């Protein structure tokens, strides 16, 4: 468990760097069994991340359920050292502000 908590700290540090001004919660797994470890609020969006020590670590009860449900609402994913950069890049792409549509000014 110690290694997972160290990894969570690393993920939170990277989230704060990539998403300045974000609010990050480290969730208590005892309150909602299986709810992702990290919830990040950023501008008008949010994301949930379940930290694992490795990509081979099994899911605990309800973890897959919450990841699927939350991903349908906004963004949720399992993150581990093996996929950290990929997930953070995907998260950055997903939560990036959308440009307003450009309207042509033809006369």
PyMOL commands that set and color helices and strands:
alter all, ss='L'
color gray80, all
select helices_A, chain A and resi 2-18+63-73+84-95
alter helices_A, ss='H'
color red, helices_A
select strands_A, chain A and resi 23-26+38-42+45-51+76-79
alter strands_A, ss='S'
color yellow, strands_A
deselect
rebuild
show_as cartoon
